[in-house]
Amino acid sequence: AQFPGASGEPPGLYLGDREAARLGIAPATIVTIASPRPTLTPFGPQPRAVNLRLAGLFHSGKSEQRARAALPIERAEQLFGADRPRRLLVTLTSLDAATGVAARLSSRVPEGSRISTWQELNRPLFFALRLEKSVMFVAVSLIVVVAALALIADLSLIAANKRREIGLLIAMGGSAGTLRAAFCWLGAMLGGIGTLAGAAVGSAAAVILDRARLIRMPGDVYFLDYLPFAVPVRDLAVIVAVTLLWALACSWYGASRVAQLDPMAALRS
């Protein structure tokens, strides 16, 4: 969300567009804001209230920011008291710079102040995401193992259908190493084509779903109103490498079984 102050917007009250729609107010409306902290007077506690003109609306994809209101700090001090601890939010252009900026600010803020980065505030969420990522990697690995076993079955089926031809090739002087290399390359080619095609289709689908924001989510429940997708190159490279290694290992196993074929038994079949 773009809050007023840094962009030169006129001072006033700013509300999230969904919150304003829920309250039924529009820009230029005079809004009365009351504080939960009353003022003690000789006549008893009196509520603190100020009238502010709704200067504009802002939109945010984060649910935690939709219910926020932005107003001049002088008005906020009038409502909540100047002695109330302040909380300042600093928005950076780069998320990775948060740790460095926090370290530089620690020597400039008043003593007793606490600086928290977005990584520290969302540490439980990041732990859950890392755990989910690890579990998903195990699940994908199991799928790759099943696909590799299917590759062995395919090579065995090809060898069974070409049993006489393989026996004739061995009888004509073909070595076991030649057969092993041929079937190993065949399995590696099948596994490589499937792996690269799957990686390309999956990456393209993730990019399209992310840019078009096709999978929507209820914004009042989750942090975002759509499901974002990202394809880290490192993760993609690890998955492709593991898949190719599995395909190569299973191809070698299947090719070794073919190389052990008895040529005389194959010719008699």
Contacts in CASP RR format, 6 or more apart in sequence:
PFRMAT RR
TARGET T0000
AUTHOR 0000-0000-0000
METHOD contacts of the structure
MODEL  1
AQFPGASGEPPGLYLGDREAARLGIAPATIVTIASPRPTLTPFGPQPRAV
NLRLAGLFHSGKSEQRARAALPIERAEQLFGADRPRRLLVTLTSLDAATG
VAARLSSRVPEGSRISTWQELNRPLFFALRLEKSVMFVAVSLIVVVAALA
LIADLSLIAANKRREIGLLIAMGGSAGTLRAAFCWLGAMLGGIGTLAGAA
VGSAAAVILDRARLIRMPGDVYFLDYLPFAVPVRDLAVIVAVTLLWALAC
SWYGASRVAQLDPMAALRS
1 16 0 8 1.000
1 58 0 8 1.000
1 59 0 8 1.000
1 60 0 8 1.000
1 61 0 8 1.000
1 62 0 8 1.000
1 65 0 8 1.000
2 58 0 8 1.000
3 14 0 8 1.000
3 58 0 8 1.000
3 70 0 8 1.000
4 10 0 8 1.000
4 11 0 8 1.000
4 12 0 8 1.000
4 14 0 8 1.000
4 55 0 8 1.000
4 70 0 8 1.000
6 91 0 8 1.000
9 55 0 8 1.000
9 56 0 8 1.000
10 55 0 8 1.000
11 55 0 8 1.000
11 72 0 8 1.000
12 52 0 8 1.000
12 53 0 8 1.000
12 54 0 8 1.000
12 55 0 8 1.000
12 71 0 8 1.000
12 72 0 8 1.000
12 75 0 8 1.000
13 31 0 8 1.000
13 33 0 8 1.000
13 52 0 8 1.000
13 53 0 8 1.000
13 54 0 8 1.000
13 55 0 8 1.000
13 56 0 8 1.000
13 69 0 8 1.000
13 70 0 8 1.000
13 71 0 8 1.000
14 54 0 8 1.000
14 55 0 8 1.000
14 56 0 8 1.000
14 57 0 8 1.000
14 58 0 8 1.000
14 69 0 8 1.000
14 70 0 8 1.000
14 71 0 8 1.000
15 23 0 8 1.000
15 25 0 8 1.000
15 54 0 8 1.000
15 56 0 8 1.000
15 57 0 8 1.000
15 58 0 8 1.000
15 69 0 8 1.000
16 57 0 8 1.000
16 58 0 8 1.000
16 59 0 8 1.000
16 60 0 8 1.000
16 65 0 8 1.000
16 66 0 8 1.000
16 67 0 8 1.000
16 68 0 8 1.000
16 69 0 8 1.000
17 57 0 8 1.000
17 58 0 8 1.000
17 59 0 8 1.000
18 66 0 8 1.000
18 220 0 8 1.000
19 66 0 8 1.000
19 67 0 8 1.000
19 69 0 8 1.000
20 26 0 8 1.000
20 54 0 8 1.000
20 57 0 8 1.000
25 31 0 8 1.000
25 54 0 8 1.000
26 54 0 8 1.000
27 54 0 8 1.000
27 55 0 8 1.000
27 56 0 8 1.000
27 57 0 8 1.000
28 53 0 8 1.000
28 54 0 8 1.000
29 53 0 8 1.000
29 54 0 8 1.000
30 51 0 8 1.000
30 52 0 8 1.000
30 53 0 8 1.000
30 54 0 8 1.000
31 51 0 8 1.000
31 52 0 8 1.000
31 53 0 8 1.000
31 54 0 8 1.000
32 49 0 8 1.000
32 50 0 8 1.000
32 51 0 8 1.000
33 49 0 8 1.000
33 50 0 8 1.000
33 51 0 8 1.000
33 52 0 8 1.000
33 69 0 8 1.000
33 71 0 8 1.000
33 75 0 8 1.000
33 79 0 8 1.000
34 47 0 8 1.000
34 48 0 8 1.000
34 49 0 8 1.000
34 79 0 8 1.000
35 47 0 8 1.000
35 48 0 8 1.000
35 49 0 8 1.000
35 79 0 8 1.000
35 80 0 8 1.000
37 48 0 8 1.000
37 79 0 8 1.000
37 80 0 8 1.000
37 81 0 8 1.000
38 45 0 8 1.000
38 46 0 8 1.000
38 47 0 8 1.000
38 48 0 8 1.000
39 45 0 8 1.000
39 46 0 8 1.000
39 47 0 8 1.000
39 48 0 8 1.000
40 46 0 8 1.000
48 78 0 8 1.000
48 79 0 8 1.000
49 79 0 8 1.000
50 75 0 8 1.000
50 78 0 8 1.000
50 79 0 8 1.000
52 71 0 8 1.000
52 75 0 8 1.000
58 70 0 8 1.000
60 66 0 8 1.000
61 219 0 8 1.000
61 224 0 8 1.000
61 225 0 8 1.000
62 223 0 8 1.000
62 224 0 8 1.000
63 219 0 8 1.000
63 220 0 8 1.000
63 221 0 8 1.000
63 222 0 8 1.000
63 223 0 8 1.000
63 224 0 8 1.000
63 225 0 8 1.000
64 223 0 8 1.000
66 219 0 8 1.000
66 220 0 8 1.000
77 84 0 8 1.000
90 101 0 8 1.000
90 105 0 8 1.000
92 98 0 8 1.000
92 101 0 8 1.000
95 118 0 8 1.000
98 117 0 8 1.000
98 118 0 8 1.000
98 119 0 8 1.000
99 117 0 8 1.000
99 119 0 8 1.000
102 115 0 8 1.000
102 116 0 8 1.000
102 117 0 8 1.000
105 115 0 8 1.000
106 115 0 8 1.000
109 115 0 8 1.000
119 126 0 8 1.000
140 239 0 8 1.000
141 242 0 8 1.000
144 242 0 8 1.000
144 243 0 8 1.000
144 246 0 8 1.000
145 246 0 8 1.000
147 243 0 8 1.000
147 246 0 8 1.000
148 246 0 8 1.000
148 247 0 8 1.000
148 249 0 8 1.000
148 250 0 8 1.000
149 250 0 8 1.000
151 187 0 8 1.000
151 190 0 8 1.000
151 191 0 8 1.000
151 247 0 8 1.000
151 250 0 8 1.000
151 251 0 8 1.000
152 250 0 8 1.000
152 253 0 8 1.000
152 254 0 8 1.000
154 187 0 8 1.000
154 190 0 8 1.000
155 183 0 8 1.000
155 186 0 8 1.000
155 187 0 8 1.000
155 251 0 8 1.000
155 254 0 8 1.000
155 255 0 8 1.000
155 257 0 8 1.000
155 258 0 8 1.000
156 254 0 8 1.000
156 257 0 8 1.000
158 183 0 8 1.000
158 186 0 8 1.000
159 166 0 8 1.000
159 183 0 8 1.000
159 254 0 8 1.000
159 257 0 8 1.000
159 258 0 8 1.000
159 261 0 8 1.000
163 261 0 8 1.000
163 266 0 8 1.000
163 269 0 8 1.000
164 266 0 8 1.000
164 267 0 8 1.000
164 269 0 8 1.000
166 179 0 8 1.000
166 258 0 8 1.000
166 261 0 8 1.000
166 263 0 8 1.000
166 266 0 8 1.000
167 261 0 8 1.000
167 263 0 8 1.000
167 266 0 8 1.000
167 267 0 8 1.000
168 263 0 8 1.000
168 266 0 8 1.000
168 267 0 8 1.000
169 179 0 8 1.000
170 176 0 8 1.000
170 179 0 8 1.000
170 261 0 8 1.000
170 263 0 8 1.000
170 266 0 8 1.000
171 263 0 8 1.000
171 264 0 8 1.000
171 267 0 8 1.000
176 259 0 8 1.000
176 260 0 8 1.000
177 259 0 8 1.000
179 255 0 8 1.000
179 258 0 8 1.000
179 259 0 8 1.000
179 261 0 8 1.000
180 252 0 8 1.000
180 255 0 8 1.000
180 256 0 8 1.000
180 258 0 8 1.000
180 259 0 8 1.000
181 255 0 8 1.000
182 255 0 8 1.000
183 251 0 8 1.000
183 254 0 8 1.000
183 255 0 8 1.000
183 258 0 8 1.000
183 259 0 8 1.000
184 248 0 8 1.000
184 251 0 8 1.000
184 252 0 8 1.000
184 255 0 8 1.000
185 251 0 8 1.000
186 251 0 8 1.000
187 247 0 8 1.000
187 250 0 8 1.000
187 251 0 8 1.000
187 255 0 8 1.000
188 244 0 8 1.000
188 247 0 8 1.000
188 248 0 8 1.000
188 251 0 8 1.000
190 247 0 8 1.000
190 251 0 8 1.000
191 243 0 8 1.000
191 244 0 8 1.000
191 247 0 8 1.000
191 251 0 8 1.000
192 243 0 8 1.000
192 244 0 8 1.000
192 247 0 8 1.000
195 240 0 8 1.000
195 243 0 8 1.000
195 244 0 8 1.000
195 247 0 8 1.000
196 240 0 8 1.000
199 236 0 8 1.000
199 239 0 8 1.000
199 240 0 8 1.000
202 231 0 8 1.000
203 231 0 8 1.000
203 236 0 8 1.000
206 229 0 8 1.000
206 230 0 8 1.000
206 231 0 8 1.000
207 229 0 8 1.000
207 231 0 8 1.000
208 214 0 8 1.000
209 215 0 8 1.000
209 227 0 8 1.000
209 229 0 8 1.000
210 228 0 8 1.000
210 229 0 8 1.000
210 230 0 8 1.000
213 226 0 8 1.000
214 226 0 8 1.000
215 226 0 8 1.000
215 227 0 8 1.000
216 225 0 8 1.000
216 226 0 8 1.000
216 227 0 8 1.000
217 224 0 8 1.000
217 225 0 8 1.000
217 226 0 8 1.000
217 227 0 8 1.000
218 225 0 8 1.000
219 225 0 8 1.000
END
